[in-house]
Amino acid sequence: MILEAVMLHVKPGMESDFEYSFKKASKIISSMNGYLSHELHRCIEVNGRYLLLVRWETLESHTVGFLRG
């Protein structure tokens, strides 16, 4: 299992739009080959900062399948 961790920065005031759009993007991410699960966490200390965690079966599932898909 590979854990991908991505820090996302959203412009102030755009958090609701981002979260709405991310729900749509979640369907795309979860349909990728080798996908296991994902979580999106909103930072309570810094407005507009999110941590995205995505679990993949293998490194190739992420690097070849998702990034190049």
C-alpha positions as CSV (number, residue, x, y, z in Angstrom):
1,M,0.0,0.0,0.0
2,I,1.2,3.5,-0.9
3,L,0.1,6.6,1.0
4,E,0.1,9.8,-1.0
5,A,-0.1,13.0,1.1
6,V,-0.8,16.3,-0.6
7,M,-1.1,19.7,1.0
8,L,-3.6,21.8,-0.8
9,H,-3.9,25.6,-0.6
10,V,-7.3,27.2,-1.4
11,K,-7.8,30.9,-1.9
12,P,-9.5,32.6,1.1
13,G,-13.3,32.6,0.6
14,M,-13.2,29.7,-1.9
15,E,-13.3,26.9,0.6
16,S,-17.0,26.0,0.1
17,D,-16.5,26.0,-3.7
18,F,-13.4,23.8,-3.4
19,E,-15.2,21.3,-1.1
20,Y,-18.1,21.1,-3.5
21,S,-15.9,20.5,-6.5
22,F,-13.8,18.0,-4.6
23,K,-16.9,15.8,-4.1
24,K,-17.1,15.6,-7.9
25,A,-13.4,14.9,-8.3
26,S,-13.6,12.2,-5.6
27,K,-15.7,10.1,-8.0
28,I,-12.9,10.3,-10.6
29,I,-10.1,9.5,-8.1
30,S,-12.0,6.5,-6.7
31,S,-12.5,5.1,-10.2
32,M,-8.7,4.9,-10.9
33,N,-7.0,1.5,-11.2
34,G,-5.3,0.6,-7.9
35,Y,-7.2,3.1,-5.8
36,L,-8.0,2.0,-2.3
37,S,-9.3,5.0,-0.4
38,H,-8.9,8.7,0.2
39,E,-9.5,11.3,2.9
40,L,-9.7,15.1,2.8
41,H,-8.9,17.0,6.0
42,R,-9.4,20.7,6.5
43,C,-6.7,22.4,8.7
44,I,-8.2,24.1,11.8
45,E,-5.1,26.3,12.2
46,V,-4.8,27.8,8.7
47,N,-7.8,28.8,6.6
48,G,-7.7,27.4,3.2
49,R,-5.3,24.6,3.9
50,Y,-6.3,21.0,3.3
51,L,-4.5,17.6,3.6
52,L,-5.4,15.0,1.0
53,L,-4.5,11.4,1.7
54,V,-4.9,8.8,-1.0
55,R,-4.1,5.2,-0.6
56,W,-3.0,3.2,-3.6
57,E,-2.3,-0.5,-4.1
58,T,1.1,0.1,-5.6
59,L,3.4,3.0,-6.5
60,E,2.7,2.3,-10.1
61,S,-1.1,2.7,-9.6
62,H,-0.3,6.3,-8.6
63,T,2.7,7.2,-10.7
64,V,1.7,5.5,-14.0
65,G,-2.1,5.1,-13.7
66,F,-3.2,8.3,-12.0
67,L,-0.6,10.9,-12.8
68,R,-0.3,9.8,-16.5
69,G,-4.0,8.7,-16.8
